[in-house]
Amino acid sequence: MRLSQQVYDALREHGEQTYPHECCGVLLGRFTSEDGRSVNDVEDAIRAGNTRTDSAHNRYNIAPHELVKIQRTGREQGLDIVGFYHSHPDHPAQWSPTDFAEAHWIGCSYVITAVEKGAARQTNSFLLTGATEDDKAFQNETIEVTGQLDPGLEPELKADIA
Amino acid sequence: MTIEIPTPLRVYTANQSAVAVDANTVTEAVSALLARYPEFKKHLYTPDGKLRSFVNLYLNDEDVRYLPQGEESAVQPSDTLSIIPSIAGGGLAVQAGAPSA
């Protein structure tokens, strides 16, 4: 998946701002193909509210009516929902059994940022592959950040330096 | 009316993001969609015919589940029915570095 430095920073900052609660949001963009492989090209990250106020430190849920509106907004801009993001406060940026069980948007990217004591650390993306609920799987996905000030640094290193 | 198709299910509607159908109720609209794209059905309903728990149907801005008439609610040609899979998850991560699939 590919996104700009601005969008990348924005979704990580969202996780810092909601700490110690999980943040969540929707990634709007386009499904593209390069060299025979699909690339989820993200144009914008739309913040969403976390409805899991009962357990916001380790659960998130985006209200469907909010998704409907975001999908509508995206369509007006010629963009599709290509992924989602959320944070793991004081937990690794790895998908959890809950993340997997609740993942239903096959073909979309699920971006997770670990937020440690309020500071964004590792950000990983997992592509939900498969054809049905029975054979779906999360696949590690490279995050290509465009427009970086120093392209020689990995995003995680940049975050640590910052 | 128009039925908006979420990105993961467009593979079953010939990549169309929206499908126009003639219908008087939500049920008729969904039936028309499934008649045109039979492969869509198993992604919407369980084998025993119930709407999958993670699938939401929205008539314009209203959750069909909570409309007084539910799926039998009347629809107008200008209405939009959105099919929206849920988004949830979080925390309690598996061990870092563990296989992801």
Interface residues (C-beta under 8 A of the other chain):
Chain A: E22 C24 V26 F31 R52 H57 N58 R59 Y60 N61 I62 P64 H65 L67 V68 K69 Q71 R72 R75 D80 I81 V82 F84 H86 H88 P89 H91 P92 A93 Q94 W95 S96 P97 T98 D99 F100 A101 E102 A103 H104 W105 I106 G107 C108 Y110 F126 L128 T129 T132 E133 A137 F138 Q139 N140
Chain B: E4 P6 T7 P8 S17 K42 H43 R52 F54 V55 N56 Y58 D61 D63 S82 I84 P85 S86 I87 A88 G89 G90 G91 L92 A93 V94 Q95 A96 G97 A98 S100 A101
